[in-house]
Amino acid sequence: MKIRKLAISSLAIIALSFICIQSVSSQEKFDYSKNGDIHKQVIDSWNTHYRDYFASEIKRRLFQENDVYLLYDIQNGGLQSFVEMTRRCKDTQQIGEIVDLLSPILTALEPIPNTNNSTGWICSGGNICTAYGLLGKEVPLCSLQFLGLVGALSTSITQNIPNKKQSVAEKEFLANTFNTIAIQLNRWFTADYFKAVNNKLSMTTADIKDASSRYFFSDRDLWHLTVLSDLSELHKSGIRPATEDGKKAFEDLQNKKEGIKKIFDLFLARSMLSKSIKGERAEIDKGYWKNFYDNRYAKYTGSQSPVTWEKGSDGEWKMITHVKLDSTYISNDVAWDISHARRLVPAFETFARNRKNIKAIWGYDNPAFDPIALRKAYANQIAEKIWNGDVNYPLFSNFWSGDNGWYRVAYVHQTGRRFIGYPPNGLSSSIPMGGYPIWGAFHPTLKTIFRNIFELAQTNDAKAKSFISENYSGLLVKGSNNASTKPIQNLAFLSDLVE
């Protein structure tokens, strides 16, 4: 499994440079409801910046540079949160504008080398594909994250816009999305993939002896389930594939139900439940990642970075180890970090809507698969184990287990990158900007935490400004590069605050 660079994507970093949040004195002054203050600010920032920004990035990175990590970044960089807000608020104009924005991407599929007429999004440029030797190849994770985005948008259309009122572009988008999802899933769901899923089901944490990722419940596995759920909703809404290839792919998927059920079973098996003051807490893949290279300092919480780099007299950079790896730094419970785990949010959004559709289309009827209860258990884990317990100055542990040691020390050093790693609480921004704020709708503690972070980011208090600067720099008050440009705010965080 290939794991993508985290925290703030390159797309998000550029977008965040435009952020400016207005100062207010009290949380009570905000209206988080539809057509309230925050909703209006999100729509305004879309109209004045983000719509054109995303269009420009798609044109430049995908169609000019052939960089498929654009697919990853637009999903991860705030657009998924905006799509879900437009669903909740029935913002049909903006839904149509996102359709116009994303439709061209569905036409950018190319023949995959060394396959039998298969097509996909092929990476032919960009820094990441160049560094990792991915040029000329498909990057399935990027493709899946984009399918998760267009699946969410498509189900928002069928939910909010009656068939008779759908534009020609929206109808075409629905058919093409269904078509693309069916073909890509059918291609990825090979006998070898299902065999790997079965092997994972039989593994326990005691069986994990090395650092291999082959037995992990991966981000790709979770996206498979997310996109399958969206596809079931589209089919029950009357959407059908646009081509004969899509029709055949969907029919083929019907013959793979037993394998599909096993993927859902794997998710249940790797959702580890424990007692909670609110009922139950859930951890993802607890203990299976204990030997994973990126997690080897999960229990080291010192302020000294384990490594640094120094430039030698020969001009070459050399890594200097300051904290030698010790077995006591390895956590037996560690698994996903909180940034990767943000994929749980769109997964549970579609699972909660589609429990009956998943049963009807894929035949999955395990009574233990209760998306609403599971989502609450995962939310409880944030409140009880990941959050530092400070309402006024909230921080979050780096790992879903609650471990808060260093993460990704000397990450991708083999590519020449000089990265020391994320220190304790170093991924905190992944919580407010990772989609999790929508869980505040059913978890009052989380609602309070996220609204307090929003308030902190807007105050002129010196202590608060310092805290935000150190831990949530993406929410800081910043001026635009162009004085005539109206200031805007972080798209993901604000979208998720709207109820």
Secondary structure, 3 states (H helix, E strand, C coil): CCCCCCCCCHHHHHHHCCECCCCCCCHHHCCCCCCCHHHHHHHHHHHHHHHHHHHHHHHHHHHHCCCCHHHHHHHHHHHHHHHHHHHHHCCHHHHHHHHHHHHHHHHCCEECCCCCCCEECEECCCHHHHHCCCCCEECHHHHHHHHHHHHHHHHHHHHHCCHHHCCHHHHHHHHHHHHHHHHHHHHHCCHHHHHHHHHHHHCCHHHCCCCCCCCCCCHHHHHHHHHHHHHHHHHHCCCCCCCHHHHHHHHHHHCCHHHHHHHHHHHHHCEEEEEECCEEEEEECCCCCCCCHHHCCCCCCCCCCCEEEEECCCCCEEEEECCCCCHHHCCCCCCCECCHHHHHHHHHHHHHHHHHHHHHHHCCCCCCCCHHHHHHHHHHHHHHHHECCCCCCCCECCECCCCCCCECCCCCHHHCCCCCCECCCCCHHHCCCCCHHHHHHCCHHHHHHHHHHHHHCCCCCHHHHHHHHHHCHHHCCCCCCCCCCCCECCHHHHHHHCC
